């Protein structure tokens, strides 16, 4: 199982939101490159990088930060936030993203994202299945769509997608544990899909539980910044 430290960006700084609420923001570092390099020094090979400014603006705003991190680290970066057009996708790849996460756009314009899957390859386009309850959340998690989580995933598997970041919006930044019951059900219903857990991962016991479930990845954000998963524990998990 891949461990993906997370960096969320607002105004060029590393932040974390609680429950996706921009009014509940904590800034942890003014230098995202230094933070990314620190994760790499701890043994990370991957990074989950989210442009929260871009998510609100519906266009990328932090491509320069992406480019700096890609140039000065060897991290495999998946980048999301504001990727709403093919041009934006091309710009993000050009800036150094190894993969892109299609979030709200995947809910709003499945035909366009289907074109991306065909054009760029399913291995480079991750589908962001952000959910609250049983439904997909969109618009930087400020709106809930009428699409169910399982219907959304099933449709994209049919369109050729293989990998899904499933973020439980209600747990994100809460340090209350991941949505293991939901992930268990998804693994049973869609055994061929690759699922990355996001939201609520708090302890190494949570990581172990997700590994046991057969998740292909786990994104860890606030737990690293708040120390509920220590650097020593992260090193050990990255070495697994």
JOZIGI-V65185 format. One record per residue. PHI is phi in whole degrees, -180 to 180 (999 if undefined). PSI is psi as a letter, one per 20 degrees, with the letter a starting at -180 (none if undefined). D_LAST is the distance of its C-alpha to the last C-alpha in Angstrom with 2 decimals. Layout:
{{PHI & PSI & D_LAST} {PHI & PSI & D_LAST}}
//
This chain:
{{999 & p & 8.34} {-75 & p & 9.18} {-103 & p & 9.51} {-120 & o & 13.09} {-61 & q & 14.92} {-116 & q & 18.55} {-126 & p & 21.82} {-104 & p & 25.04} {-113 & p & 28.19} {-136 & p & 31.73} {53 & k & 34.32} {81 & j & 31.75} {-109 & q & 29.95} {-82 & p & 26.59} {-133 & r & 27.46} {-134 & p & 26.29} {-101 & q & 28.62} {-106 & o & 28.97} {62 & k & 29.41} {73 & j & 30.06} {-91 & o & 33.24} {-66 & i & 34.31} {-80 & i & 36.58} {-116 & m & 33.66} {-112 & p & 31.94} {-122 & p & 30.21} {-95 & p & 29.87} {-108 & h & 27.04} {-155 & p & 27.49} {-88 & i & 30.32} {-127 & n & 28.27} {-64 & h & 25.54} {-64 & g & 25.00} {-60 & h & 24.32} {-65 & g & 21.87} {-63 & g & 20.04} {-64 & h & 20.10} {-66 & g & 18.74} {-60 & g & 15.67} {-64 & h & 15.31} {-64 & h & 15.83} {-79 & i & 12.98} {116 & j & 10.64} {-68 & q & 11.34} {-115 & i & 12.47} {-129 & q & 14.10} {-144 & p & 16.80} {-100 & o & 18.82} {-115 & p & 22.33} {-122 & p & 25.24} {-91 & n & 28.87} {-71 & h & 30.50} {-60 & g & 33.84} {-64 & h & 33.65} {-61 & h & 32.85} {-76 & h & 36.08} {-83 & i & 38.10} {63 & k & 36.96} {-159 & q & 36.44} {-60 & p & 33.82} {-123 & i & 34.67} {-123 & k & 31.70} {-65 & h & 31.49} {-65 & h & 32.29} {-67 & g & 29.23} {-56 & g & 27.08} {-64 & g & 28.79} {-63 & g & 28.27} {-66 & g & 24.51} {-65 & h & 24.29} {-75 & h & 26.58} {-107 & j & 25.04} {-137 & r & 21.29} {-105 & j & 19.25} {-66 & q & 17.46} {-82 & o & 17.61} {-104 & p & 19.82} {-102 & p & 20.84} {-120 & p & 24.15} {-147 & r & 26.39} {114 & o & 29.53} {86 & j & 33.04} {-81 & n & 32.40} {-118 & i & 35.59} {-136 & r & 37.17} {-64 & h & 36.46} {-60 & g & 37.57} {-62 & h & 35.02} {-63 & g & 32.25} {-62 & h & 33.56} {-65 & g & 33.75} {-68 & g & 30.14} {-64 & g & 28.97} {-64 & h & 31.40} {-78 & i & 30.02} {123 & j & 26.56} {-67 & p & 24.71} {-84 & h & 22.48} {-140 & q & 22.80} {-119 & q & 25.22} {-103 & o & 25.07} {-92 & o & 28.42} {-99 & d & 29.09} {-58 & h & 32.70} {-61 & h & 34.07} {-68 & h & 32.32} {-80 & h & 34.31} {-82 & h & 37.51} {-134 & m & 37.75} {-61 & h & 35.90} {-65 & g & 38.17} {-65 & g & 37.15} {-66 & h & 33.41} {-61 & h & 34.13} {-64 & h & 35.74} {-63 & g & 32.68} {-59 & g & 30.50} {-73 & h & 33.08} {-77 & g & 33.65} {-95 & h & 30.24} {102 & q & 28.16} {-63 & h & 26.04} {-73 & i & 22.84} {-107 & i & 24.17} {-116 & o & 25.58} {-94 & p & 23.48} {-92 & p & 25.67} {-86 & o & 25.51} {-98 & m & 26.37} {-79 & p & 27.19} {-132 & q & 28.73} {-136 & o & 30.82} {69 & c & 31.80} {-102 & j & 32.29} {-120 & q & 33.32} {-77 & p & 32.02} {-102 & q & 32.51} {-134 & r & 33.87} {56 & m & 35.46} {52 & k & 32.74} {71 & j & 32.49} {-87 & i & 36.14} {-131 & q & 37.40} {-112 & p & 36.55} {-85 & r & 37.40} {-91 & j & 38.93} {-84 & p & 36.10} {-79 & q & 33.96} {-60 & g & 30.19} {-70 & h & 30.31} {-65 & g & 33.31} {-63 & g & 31.72} {-66 & g & 28.56} {-60 & g & 30.72} {-65 & g & 33.03} {-74 & h & 30.41} {-62 & h & 28.81} {-66 & h & 32.38} {-88 & i & 32.68} {107 & i & 29.78} {-69 & q & 26.92} {-125 & h & 23.48} {-124 & p & 21.17} {-133 & p & 21.96} {-91 & o & 20.83} {-105 & o & 22.24} {-104 & p & 23.20} {-82 & o & 25.02} {-57 & h & 27.61} {-69 & i & 28.84} {-102 & i & 25.52} {-61 & p & 24.51} {76 & j & 24.68} {-93 & i & 25.82} {54 & l & 22.81} {-122 & j & 23.75} {93 & q & 20.72} {-80 & r & 19.94} {-84 & m & 22.27} {-64 & h & 20.49} {-65 & g & 23.82} {-64 & g & 24.47} {-65 & h & 21.10} {-60 & g & 21.63} {-64 & g & 25.08} {-65 & g & 24.03} {-62 & h & 21.48} {-72 & g & 24.35} {-77 & h & 26.98} {-128 & m & 25.19} {-64 & h & 22.73} {-84 & i & 22.86} {-81 & q & 21.86} {-101 & p & 18.58} {-113 & p & 18.30} {-110 & p & 16.62} {-81 & p & 17.14} {-149 & p & 19.05} {105 & o & 21.21} {90 & i & 20.89} {-64 & o & 17.16} {-121 & h & 17.91} {-135 & r & 15.58} {-67 & h & 12.08} {-65 & h & 13.89} {-62 & g & 14.71} {-62 & g & 11.20} {-62 & h & 10.52} {-65 & g & 13.91} {-68 & h & 13.36} {-64 & g & 10.40} {-63 & h & 12.88} {-69 & i & 15.58} {91 & k & 14.10} {-66 & q & 14.14} {-84 & i & 13.13} {-162 & r & 12.39} {-140 & p & 13.00} {-93 & p & 15.26} {-122 & p & 15.43} {-120 & e & 18.75} {-58 & h & 21.07} {-59 & h & 18.57} {-76 & h & 17.46} {-73 & h & 21.11} {-94 & i & 22.37} {84 & j & 19.78} {-73 & h & 18.94} {-116 & o & 15.29} {-80 & r & 15.59} {-63 & h & 14.45} {-64 & g & 12.85} {-66 & h & 10.92} {-63 & g & 10.02} {-54 & g & 8.91} {-65 & g & 6.57} {-67 & h & 5.26} {-67 & h & 5.51} {-84 & i & 3.83} {-62 & none & 0.00}}
//
